[in-house]
């Protein structure tokens, strides 16, 4: 389990939440685990912005991310117009996590064969 720290634009302070469904061993993460991490972080921003509101459908688009080194691993930062979220540190390489996030956010790409 990890914490996610959320800052909502216009609010006077940050909120910290425990994430669920994110396995502790980041070296064994699959793309599904990374998707869960991102969905949990985006949901935390929405809960901080709209406390007590209905849970929206999470879409993995419309945000930017940064994976930054930190003692004990890396941090993941998401930025949206409504606010930011940071989670970690996770014991995984910066390059590997960046690659996984890019793949998850980009989704499956269909290739087109031109003759």
C-alpha positions as CSV (number, residue, x, y, z in Angstrom):
1,X,0.0,0.0,0.0
2,X,1.1,3.5,-0.7
3,X,-0.2,7.0,0.0
4,X,-1.3,9.5,-2.5
5,X,-0.9,13.2,-1.7
6,X,-3.4,15.4,-3.5
7,X,-3.4,19.2,-4.0
8,X,-6.5,20.8,-5.5
9,X,-6.2,24.1,-7.1
10,X,-7.8,26.8,-5.0
11,X,-7.7,24.7,-1.8
12,X,-5.6,25.8,1.2
13,X,-3.9,22.4,1.9
14,X,-3.1,18.9,0.7
15,X,-5.0,15.7,1.4
16,X,-3.3,12.3,1.9
17,X,-5.2,9.1,1.2
18,X,-4.2,5.4,1.3
19,X,-4.5,3.7,-2.1
20,X,-6.0,0.3,-2.4
21,X,-5.4,-2.4,-5.0
22,X,-1.8,-1.4,-5.7
23,X,0.5,-4.2,-4.9
24,X,3.5,-3.3,-2.7
25,X,6.1,-5.1,-4.9
26,X,6.5,-2.6,-7.8
27,X,9.1,-4.8,-9.5
28,X,6.4,-7.3,-10.2
29,X,3.9,-4.8,-11.6
30,X,2.1,-5.5,-14.8
31,X,0.4,-2.9,-17.0
32,X,-2.9,-3.7,-15.1
33,X,-1.2,-2.7,-11.8
34,X,0.0,0.6,-13.4
35,X,-3.5,1.2,-14.6
36,X,-4.8,0.7,-11.1
37,X,-2.2,3.1,-9.7
38,X,-3.2,5.8,-12.2
39,X,-6.9,5.3,-11.7
40,X,-6.5,5.4,-7.9
41,X,-4.5,8.7,-8.2
42,X,-7.1,10.3,-10.5
43,X,-9.9,9.2,-8.3
44,X,-8.2,10.7,-5.3
45,X,-8.0,14.1,-7.1
46,X,-11.7,13.9,-7.8
47,X,-12.6,13.0,-4.2
48,X,-10.6,15.9,-2.9
49,X,-12.2,18.3,-5.4
50,X,-15.8,16.9,-4.9
51,X,-16.0,15.4,-1.4
52,X,-19.0,13.2,-1.0
53,X,-19.9,13.4,-4.7
54,X,-20.5,10.4,-7.0
55,X,-17.6,8.4,-8.2
56,X,-17.0,9.3,-11.9
57,X,-15.7,7.0,-14.6
58,X,-11.9,7.4,-14.8
59,X,-10.4,8.0,-18.2
60,X,-6.7,7.7,-18.7
61,X,-6.3,10.9,-20.8
62,X,-6.1,14.6,-20.3
63,X,-3.2,14.6,-17.8
64,X,0.5,14.7,-17.8
65,X,2.8,12.7,-15.6
66,X,6.4,12.8,-14.2
67,X,8.3,9.9,-12.7
68,X,11.1,11.3,-10.5
69,X,13.8,9.5,-8.5
70,X,13.5,9.6,-4.7
71,X,15.2,7.8,-1.9
72,X,13.9,4.2,-2.0
73,X,12.6,4.3,-5.6
74,X,10.6,6.7,-7.7
75,X,7.6,9.0,-7.2
76,X,4.7,9.4,-9.7
77,X,3.2,12.8,-10.1
78,X,0.0,13.5,-12.1
79,X,-1.1,16.9,-13.1
80,X,-4.5,18.0,-14.2
81,X,-6.2,21.4,-14.5
82,X,-8.1,20.7,-11.3
83,X,-5.0,19.6,-9.2
84,X,-2.1,17.3,-8.8
85,X,-1.4,14.0,-7.1
86,X,1.9,12.4,-6.0
87,X,2.4,8.8,-4.9
88,X,5.4,6.6,-3.9
89,X,8.2,6.0,-3.5
90,X,8.0,2.7,-5.5
91,X,11.0,0.4,-5.9
92,X,11.1,0.3,-9.6
93,X,13.3,1.9,-12.2
94,X,12.3,5.3,-13.5
95,X,12.7,4.2,-17.1
96,X,10.6,1.0,-16.7
97,X,7.8,2.8,-14.9
98,X,7.8,5.7,-17.5
99,X,7.6,3.0,-20.3
100,X,4.7,1.2,-18.6
101,X,2.7,4.4,-18.0
102,X,3.2,5.5,-21.6
103,X,1.9,2.1,-22.7
104,X,-1.1,2.2,-20.4
105,X,-2.1,5.8,-21.2
106,X,-1.5,5.3,-24.9
107,X,-3.5,2.0,-25.0
108,X,-3.2,-0.6,-27.7
109,X,-2.2,0.9,-31.0
110,X,-3.4,-0.8,-34.2
111,X,-0.9,-1.0,-36.9
112,X,-1.9,-0.4,-40.5
113,X,-0.2,-2.4,-43.2
114,X,0.0,-0.5,-46.5
115,X,0.6,-2.4,-49.7
